Amino acid sequence: MVPYIMNHLNGRINVQLFLGYDIGKGLATGIDDVGKFLPQMIEHQKILTRFRNVLEEQRLVVVKELGTSYFKLFYLRY
């Protein structure tokens, strides 16, 4: 009974981790896409620079978390 419960819980945890990883990956891709089109939306250089800096900071946080969650996925699976 205990191995069944452990396998079930491990499966549920993996599903949640994969979902979070996919969402984070999509967010990182979206941030990159917004960064590419930002010059077409904003003409003022100071505001453009500020937006780019904020997007880059957010992208770095997301990529760092993706690396951590990837490690958790690998560690929990094997």
Stockholm file with secondary structure:
# STOCKHOLM 1.0

chainA/1-78         MVPYIMNHLNGRINVQLFLGYDIGKGLATGIDDVGKFLPQMIEHQKILTRFRNVLEEQRLVVVKELGTSYFKLFYLRY
#=GR chainA/1-78 SS CHHHHHHHHHHHHHHHHHHHHHHHHHHHHHHHHHHHHHHHHCCCHHHHHHHHHHHHHHHHHHHHHHHHHHHHHHHHHC
#=GC SS_cons        CHHHHHHHHHHHHHHHHHHHHHHHHHHHHHHHHHHHHHHHHCCCHHHHHHHHHHHHHHHHHHHHHHHHHHHHHHHHHC
//
